[in-house]
């Protein structure tokens, strides 16, 4: 009878699920918040340019799906890396759309007209960057930082170095357009 009790305890400890880290929960919340912001603005962007509205809707759905992946497998390093690089891509696309502009956007008064190389698409600067833009950008930057903290040390260092090199390359290319 003494032997059966430890076996029951072992089976119970094996069947109890491991808890997610707090950083994984934070990443889930941040990805969901960014997704909801994109889904909220998708209809407005669709009326301006249907391709932009579809892009925002797809991006919102993908960010919600990513939150679901984090719920199920937040310890998978590949899933974390996909989130980091995908979010960095979205951030860079946003920055490009607010600075040099995107080459295929149609003319619209709120975005300052057609894209011209070397000229900001927003003629009045940050006037057209609203609170929801800033909220979404902050969520996405915090998501990248949070996901980076979830990686093991060696992979974290490697990924942070690659992000640094990407930033330096983009900073360096900005000088090419200035001169």
C-alpha positions as CSV (number, residue, x, y, z in Angstrom):
1,X,0.0,0.0,0.0
2,X,2.9,2.4,0.6
3,X,4.1,1.8,-2.9
4,X,0.8,2.8,-4.5
5,X,0.7,6.3,-3.0
6,X,4.0,7.5,-4.5
7,X,3.0,6.2,-7.9
8,X,-0.3,8.2,-7.7
9,X,1.7,11.3,-6.8
10,X,4.1,10.7,-9.8
11,X,1.2,10.3,-12.2
12,X,-0.5,13.5,-10.9
13,X,2.7,15.5,-11.3
14,X,3.1,14.1,-14.9
15,X,-0.4,15.0,-15.8
16,X,-0.4,18.6,-14.5
17,X,0.4,21.0,-17.3
18,X,3.5,23.2,-17.1
19,X,2.6,26.9,-16.7
20,X,3.5,29.4,-19.3
21,X,6.0,32.1,-18.4
22,X,4.7,35.6,-17.7
23,X,6.6,36.9,-20.7
24,X,4.6,34.5,-22.9
25,X,1.4,35.8,-21.4
26,X,2.6,39.4,-22.1
27,X,3.5,38.5,-25.7
28,X,0.0,37.0,-26.2
29,X,-1.6,40.2,-24.9
30,X,0.6,42.5,-27.0
31,X,0.1,40.5,-30.2
32,X,-3.7,40.4,-29.6
33,X,-3.8,44.2,-28.9
34,X,-1.9,44.9,-32.2
35,X,-4.2,42.5,-34.0
36,X,-7.3,44.2,-32.7
37,X,-6.0,47.6,-33.6
38,X,-5.3,46.4,-37.2
39,X,-8.7,44.8,-37.5
40,X,-10.4,48.0,-36.2
41,X,-8.7,50.2,-38.8
42,X,-9.1,47.7,-41.7
43,X,-12.5,49.1,-42.9
44,X,-11.3,52.7,-43.0
45,X,-8.2,51.6,-44.9
46,X,-10.4,49.6,-47.3
47,X,-12.4,52.7,-48.2
48,X,-9.2,54.6,-48.9
49,X,-7.5,51.7,-50.8
50,X,-8.9,48.2,-50.9
51,X,-5.5,46.6,-51.0
52,X,-4.6,48.4,-47.7
53,X,-7.9,47.3,-46.1
54,X,-7.3,43.6,-47.1
55,X,-3.7,43.9,-45.8
56,X,-4.8,45.2,-42.5
57,X,-7.5,42.5,-42.1
58,X,-5.0,39.7,-43.0
59,X,-2.4,41.2,-40.7
60,X,-4.9,41.3,-37.9
61,X,-5.9,37.7,-38.4
62,X,-2.3,36.6,-38.6
63,X,-1.5,38.4,-35.4
64,X,-4.5,36.8,-33.6
65,X,-3.4,33.4,-35.0
66,X,0.1,34.1,-33.7
67,X,-1.4,34.7,-30.2
68,X,-3.1,31.3,-30.5
69,X,0.2,29.7,-31.4
70,X,1.8,31.3,-28.3
71,X,-0.9,29.9,-26.1
72,X,-0.2,26.4,-27.4
73,X,3.6,26.4,-27.9
74,X,5.3,29.4,-26.4
75,X,8.4,27.4,-25.6
76,X,9.0,26.7,-29.3
77,X,11.9,28.8,-30.4
78,X,10.9,28.8,-34.0
79,X,7.5,30.2,-33.2
80,X,9.2,33.0,-31.1
81,X,11.6,33.8,-33.9
82,X,8.8,34.0,-36.5
83,X,7.1,36.4,-34.2
84,X,10.2,38.6,-33.8
85,X,11.0,38.8,-37.5
86,X,7.4,39.1,-38.7
87,X,6.8,41.9,-36.2
88,X,10.0,43.7,-37.2
89,X,8.9,43.5,-40.8
90,X,5.5,45.1,-39.9
91,X,7.3,47.9,-38.0
92,X,9.6,48.6,-40.9
93,X,6.7,48.7,-43.3
94,X,4.9,51.2,-41.0
95,X,8.0,53.4,-40.7
96,X,8.5,53.3,-44.5
97,X,4.8,54.3,-45.1
98,X,5.2,57.3,-42.8
99,X,8.6,58.5,-44.0
100,X,9.5,57.7,-47.6
101,X,6.2,56.3,-48.6
102,X,5.2,53.1,-50.4
103,X,5.6,53.0,-54.1
104,X,2.1,51.8,-55.0
105,X,-0.2,53.9,-52.8
106,X,-2.9,55.9,-54.6
107,X,-3.1,59.6,-54.1
108,X,-5.1,60.6,-51.1
109,X,-5.3,63.9,-49.3
110,X,-4.7,62.5,-45.8
111,X,-1.5,60.8,-47.0
112,X,-0.2,63.7,-49.0
113,X,-0.5,62.4,-52.6
114,X,1.6,60.2,-54.7
115,X,4.9,58.7,-53.6
116,X,8.0,60.5,-54.8
117,X,11.4,59.0,-54.0
118,X,13.2,61.1,-51.3
119,X,10.0,62.9,-50.2
120,X,7.9,61.9,-47.2
121,X,4.4,60.7,-48.0
122,X,3.2,62.8,-45.0
123,X,3.7,66.4,-46.0
124,X,2.8,67.7,-42.6
125,X,5.0,65.3,-40.7
126,X,3.6,63.5,-37.7
127,X,0.2,65.2,-38.1
128,X,-1.3,62.1,-39.6
129,X,0.1,59.7,-37.0
130,X,-2.8,59.1,-34.7
131,X,-3.1,57.7,-31.2
132,X,-4.0,54.2,-32.5
133,X,-0.9,54.3,-34.7
134,X,1.3,55.0,-31.7
135,X,-0.5,52.4,-29.5
136,X,0.0,49.8,-32.2
137,X,3.6,50.7,-32.8
138,X,4.3,50.6,-29.0
139,X,2.6,47.2,-28.7
140,X,4.7,45.8,-31.6
141,X,8.0,47.1,-30.3
142,X,7.2,45.7,-26.8
143,X,6.2,42.4,-28.5
144,X,9.6,42.2,-30.1
145,X,11.4,42.9,-26.8
146,X,9.2,40.4,-24.9
147,X,9.7,37.7,-27.5
148,X,13.4,38.3,-27.5
149,X,13.4,37.8,-23.7
150,X,11.8,34.4,-24.2
151,X,14.7,33.0,-26.1
152,X,17.5,31.0,-24.6
153,X,20.7,33.1,-24.0
154,X,22.7,32.0,-27.1
155,X,19.8,32.4,-29.5
156,X,18.8,35.7,-27.8
157,X,22.3,37.1,-28.4
158,X,22.4,35.9,-32.0
159,X,18.9,37.4,-32.7
160,X,19.7,40.7,-31.0
161,X,22.9,41.0,-33.0
162,X,21.1,40.4,-36.2
163,X,18.5,43.0,-35.2
164,X,21.4,45.4,-34.5
165,X,23.0,44.8,-37.8
166,X,19.7,45.3,-39.6
167,X,19.2,48.6,-37.8
168,X,22.7,49.8,-38.6
169,X,22.2,48.8,-42.3
170,X,19.0,50.8,-42.4
171,X,20.6,53.7,-40.7
172,X,23.5,53.6,-43.1
173,X,21.2,53.5,-46.2
174,X,19.4,56.6,-44.9
175,X,22.5,58.6,-45.5
176,X,22.6,57.5,-49.1
177,X,19.2,59.1,-49.6
178,X,20.2,62.3,-47.7
179,X,23.1,63.1,-50.0
